Amino acid sequence: MAGRTNAPYLLVADNFRRLISEGEWPPGTRLPSRDALGETYRVGENVIRRAQELLIAEGLLEGRPGAGTYVRAPQERLHMLRSPAPGYPTAPLAPTGVATWDAQSTAKVPAPPHIATRLAIATGDPCVKTVYEFLDERRRPAMTSVSWEPMAITGGTAIVLPDGGPFAGRSVIDRMGHLGITVTRTVERPRPVQTDRDQAQTLGIPTGTLALLIERTFHDSDDRPVETADLLIPADRWTVDYDLTLTGEQDA
């Protein structure tokens, strides 16, 4: 553990943080080249690169293609609330200030292995894939969600496309209820991730920036998965709060 603590790139990253926090590198500052920084800290270019990538993930730096690495301006932190609604096991994420959202569904998309596992179906089974984009009042991306539903459940019904038909825009719980399916619980697994190029472009953030990924799966009364989704939220812009009401029937 001590060796990891004293890793050269971590020591360089600590120095970068100090320069930023003490104002020697104010927001908007363009960092010297990796060669120049390597000479200053007497380390190789790879060490400088890893230190910069770490601070990009933390939201302190940003890489601008073709222009270099810059100190990132502080971002206003907003709040998303995770709170159950009456009669529902959970409510959607409700970002404060979200003005609009858009969705695009595609039918007969083969389930990739990790999605098939989460839905308890075979790899390649047809699903409806829906991509949601949530925008704030300034039309900035606030969150994305990629949802998968097995067509073995919804195919040939009025709810097959979440963004179309008489139930367009309704919750998974409402739509499944139309088929006589009762959604009784959801499993959510949050974890931090570094955004890849496509994710970063969709969210309007630098590649490698830290984001919160929530893997969510809805289950019916037979404990069958009926929908799974990946919700991706920029971690430097949003704080996610869980507000869960506990009843006396639950175990301590």
N, C-alpha and C positions, 0 to 999 in steps of 0.2 A: 504493500500500500504506500509505503514511504517513497518508493521509486516513482510511483504514479504521481504523487503529490509534487515531486521535484522534477517532473518531466519538463524539458526545456520550453516546449510550446505553452505550457501552463504558466511558467514564470514570465514568459514574454506577454501572455494574455493579461496577467496581473498588472504588468507595467502599463499596458495599453489602457486598462480600466482606470488606473490611477491618473494617467494623463487626461482622460475624459472627465473623470469626476472632479479633478482639481482645475478644470477649465483650460489646461494647456492645449488641449485639442477640443475647441468648442464645436457645436453642431455645424455641419457643413464643411468642416475641415477635410481636405483631401490628404490622405496618408502618403508619406513618401513611398517610393517604389520598394518592392520586396528586396531587391538587391541592396538598396540604401539602408533599409531597416536591418537586413542581415548583417551588414558591416557594423552598424551601431551596436547591435546586441551580440555580435560575434557568433552567429548561428547560421545555419543554412536556410535557403529559400523555403524548403519544405516546412521548417519550424515556423517561419513567419506565416506561411499559408494556413497552417493548422490553427495558429493563434487567431488569425483573422476570421476563419470559418467559425471558430467557437464564439467570437463576439458578434458575428453576424447572426448566429443562431439565438443569441441572447437579446438581439435587437439593438445592440449598441453601435454596430457598424452596418453599412450596406454596400454591396458591390454594384457598380454601375457599368454594364458591359461597354468596353471600349474606352472607359473614362477613369477607371481605378476604383479604389475603396475609400469611402467617406464616413465621417462620424454622423450617425443618424440623429435627426432631431427627435426630442422626446414626443411620444405619442399620448394623446388623451386616452385614458382607460375608461371603457364603458362596461356595462354589466349585462349579462344574460342570466335569466332566472330559470332554473329547473324546478318546477313545482307541480304536484298532482292537482288535477281538476276534479270536482265532485263527480263520482261515478266512473272515473277513469283511473287506470293504474299509473298514468304519467301524463304530463302535458308536453307539447312541443317546446323546444327552446324558444324563448321570447326575448329577442334582443331589444333593448331599449333603443328607440329611435329608428328602428327598421321601417322604411317607408314602403317598400315594395319587394316582391319576389317574382321569380319566373321559374317555369318548369318545362322540361322537354323529355317526353317518354319515347322509348323505342321498344317494340315488342320482339319476341323470339330471339332474344340475345342469349347465347349459351352461357350458362353459369360457370365462371372460372372456379378453380379448385377451392380457394379459400371461401368464396361465397357459397358454393355447394355445401361445404362443411357446416357453415353457419345456418343454412336452411335445411340441413338434413336431407338433401337430394343428391342425385348423381351429377358428377361433373359433366357439363355440356347440356344439362336439361334446360329447356327454354324458360326464360324469365322476361319480365318487363323491367327494364332499367330506366330509372327516372333521375335526371340531374336537376337539382334545385339550386338557384342562386338567390341569395338574400342581399339587398342593398340598403344602405342607410340613407338618411335624408339628403346627403350630398352625393348620392349615387355611387358611393364607394362600396366595394364588396365587404359584407359583414360575416358571411358564412356560406359554405357550400354543403350540400348533402347529396350523396349518391345512393339511391334506394333500389333494392332488388326484391321482386315478388315472383314466386313460382307461378307459371302459367297453368300448372296442374290445378291450382286453386282458382285463379281468376279468369283463365282463358274462356272466351265465348260468353262472358257476362258483361253487364253494364258498367262494371267497375274496373275492367281490364286495364284501362289507361288512367292513371291517377290525375293526369292533366286534361282529360277530355271526358265527354259524356255528362250525364245528369249529376254525377258525384264529383265532378272536377274540383280540386282544391280541398276536398274534405279529408279528414284525418283517416289514418289506417284503421282505427277502431270503428269509425262510422261506416267506412266502405266495406269492411269485412262483416259488419253487422247486417248489411243489406243481403249478404249471402247466408245469414243465419249462423255466422261464426262469431263466437264471443272471445274477444281478446282479454286475457286475464292478467298478463304480466309482461314486463319488459326487462331485458337484461342490458345494462350499459357498461361498457368497458372503456374508460378514458385513459389515454396515454399520450405523452408528448412525442412529437415527430418533427423532423426537419423537412420542410417542404421541398419537393423536387421542382423542376422547371415549370411543368404544366400546372401543378398546384399553386405555385407562387404567382404565375401569370394570371390565373383565375381570381386569386385573392388580391392581386395588386400589391404584392409585397416582394422583397428581394428573395431570390432562390437561397435556400438554406435557412431561412428564418424559422424560428420555433413556432409550432402550431399545436393546438390541442385536437387530437383525433378521438372522437367518441364512436365506438362500434356499438350500435344499438340493434337489438333484435326483439321483435314482438312475438309472443307465443299465445296460442289459443287455449281453450279449456282442457284440451287433450295434451297440452304441452308441446304442440306441433309449432315449429317456427312458420310464421306466415309472411313475414317481411323482415329484411335486415337492411341497415343503412350505415354509411360512414359519414359522420358530420365533422367538418373540418373548420376550425375557428382560429384566426390569427391570435397567438398567445400574447403578443406585445400590445394588442389593442383592446382585448376583452378579458374580463374576469368572469368566470362561470360560477354561479352560486347555486347550490342545491338546497331547496327549502322543502323538507319532507315531514309531513305530519305523522306522528306516531300514535297508534291506538293502544288501549289497554290490553287488547288481545294478542299483541306481538310479544315475543319473548324478549327478556331483558338482554 
